[in-house]
Amino acid sequence: MAASNKWLMSSFAYYLDFFTVPLLLAVALWLGPVQLWQLAAGVLIWSFVEYAMHRFLFHSLYRREHWTHHVDVLALIGISSWKTTATFVGLLLVSQALGLASLLAGVMLGYLAYIGLHYVMHRPEHWFYRFIPGLIANHDLHHQRGVEQNFGVSSPLWDHVFGTYVRMRQNEPAEKMELQRSPTGQ
């Protein structure tokens, strides 16, 4: 499958979320009231959205664009930060009116964890890389050709729930890789 340049962006556009999302997260918490259950629910909601987008959009509808990332993991590709920032600003206005600013703060916290972890996963020289070996192994396996599994980047939770989690069997040489599905997998 040929890669697409459609989602390539400037470094400014790529890294903008690392600045705007923490700012909007702080605004959501400031608007309050801060409710811990909403924060936790928001992180859980984000983890599901991340899984669903990766599985059902990036590996089907936008497969060609997403394939660019699988071909070159350091390419500056993704959804434009301008779009995510605008989306979060709009959601912040709605969530504040509904008294759900903490819920949105949890979603943004989950998104921030996702973009940060995904960034680190492809950069072994990063100081945090050594702290997430399990997530890295799951994501590296996902990047192998023909492995349409392990869609959760920041958490394997929904892969376990929906039976799309796999891991390499221990003590298997890489060239004889056999996948071991989660107990709920087919």
N, C-alpha and C positions, 0 to 999 in steps of 0.2 A: 504494500500500500504506500502510495506516495504521500509525503508530508505536505502540509499546507502552510503558507506564510500568512494566512488570514488572521491568526491570533498573535503574531509577533508584534511586540511593542517596544517603545523606548524604555530605557532604564528608569526614567522619571515616572512614566505611567505604570511600570511594573512594581516599583517600590513604594508608590504613593499610599497604598493600603497600610503599609507599616507605620505610617504617620497619621492618616485620617481615621483609621479604625480605633486606635487608642484614644484619640481626641473625642470621637463620637461616643465611645464607651464611657469616658469620663463625664461627658455631658449627660448621658442617660442615667448614670449613677447620681449625678448632682441633682437632676430633676426629681429623682426618687419618687416615693420612698423606696429604699433598698430593702428588698425582700429576698432572703436567701433561697427560699423554695423556687422563686421565679428565676433567679440566677441559675440554679441547678437545672431546672426544666429547660431553660434557654440553651444551655450547653448540650443537653440531651437532644433537643430539637435540631440544633446545628449538626450534631453528629449524624443524625438521620438524613438531613438535607444533603450533607456532604456525600454520604454513601449513595443516596438516590441519584444525585446529579452525576456523580462519577460513573455509576453503573448504567443508568438509563439515558443519560444525555451524552456524556463524553465517550462512551463506548458504543453508541448507536448513532444518534442523530448528528453529533459533532465528532464522529470517529476520526475523520481525516484531519481535522484541525488538532484534535487531541493527540493524534499519532505523532505530530511534530515533537511533543514532549517525550514520547517514548523513544524517538529516534535520537534526539539531542536533549538530554535532561537539564542542561544548563541554558538552553535557549530561553529567552525572556518571552514566554508565551502564557496566555491565560485570558481570563475575562478582564477587560479594561478596568482599572481602578476607578476611573471616572464613573463607570456604571455601578460598581459596588458601592461607592461613596454616595452617589445619588439615591440608590436603593435604600441604604441605611438611613440617610437623612429623611426620606419619605416615611420609612417605617418608624423612625423616631417620633415624628409628628403624630402619627396614628397611635403608636403605643403610649405616648404621653397622655393623649386624650382619653385613652381607655384604662389608664392606670397600670400599664404593663411595661413601663420603662425598664424595670429590673429584668423582665423576661427578655426584652431585646438586648439588654446589656449582656445577658448570658449567651445569646445567639452570637453577638459580636465577639465575646470572649472565646467562644468555640471557634469562630472563623479566624480570629487572630492566632489561636493555637494551631489551627490547620495550616495557615500560610507560613507560620514560623517553622513548624515541624517539617513541612514539605520542603521548605528551603534548605533546612539543615540536612535532611535525608540524602540529598544529592551532593553534599559537600563534606567529604570525610575530614577535611582540614579544619572544619568548624569545631570550636571547643565543646559544643553541646552534643556533637555526634555520638560520642562514646556513652552517653546516658540513655540512648534510645535504641539499643541493638535489636530488640524484638520488633519494633515498628519498622526499622530499616529492613530487616529480613523479610517481613511481610510485603513491603513495598517493592523491594528488589525482585521478589518472586513475581509480583504482579507485572513488573516490567519485562519479564521474559516472554518471548514470542509464544503465542498459543495459550498463555495462562490468563484466562478471563475470570479471574478470582481476586480476592483481597482488594476490594474496592475502597474500603475504609482506610484513609490515610492516617488520620490522627487517632483512630481507635478501631480495633477489629470487632467491636460489639455487634454491629448490624450484619457483618459477614457471618458471624456465628448464628445470629437469629435467622437469617435467610439462607444459610447453608452454602455461602460462597467463600468461606474461609478455607484455605489450604496451607499446608506447610510442607517443607521438605522433610522426609523421614530422616531421623537422626542416623548417623553413620553411613549415609549413602553418598558415594562419590558424585560430584556435580554432573559428570557426564552420564550417569545412570539415574538421574533425578527421578524419583517417584514422589508423587504428591499424596499427602495424607489429608483427606477431607475431615472437616469437623463432624462430630457425631450427627448433627442435623442435616449434613450435606447429602446429596444424592449419590 
